[in-house]
Amino acid sequence: MIPPLAHPVWMKLLKGQKQVVSTQLAVNMLLTNLRLRYRMNQSEENVAKLTQHAYDFFAKFERQYESEVKQIIQ
């Protein structure tokens, strides 16, 4: 089960403070894109959009990316 949207791990993912090692192209592209967009605009509105996007992705594909979800939880 993924952490709730308000959990600090989502912000750590955006900031690059939480690393997720993955061989899955979709996950790596998502994280790279989110981190780049975060660095370009750190406004509260943008952070909310980006964390929501990360949360939605991992909620939708939780079973396909079980290894990555486990890393997020740890």
ABEGO torsion letter per residue (X at the ends): XBBBAABAAAAAAAAGABBBBBABAAAAAAAAAAAAAAAABABAAAAAAAAAAAAAAAAAAAAAAAAAAAAAAX
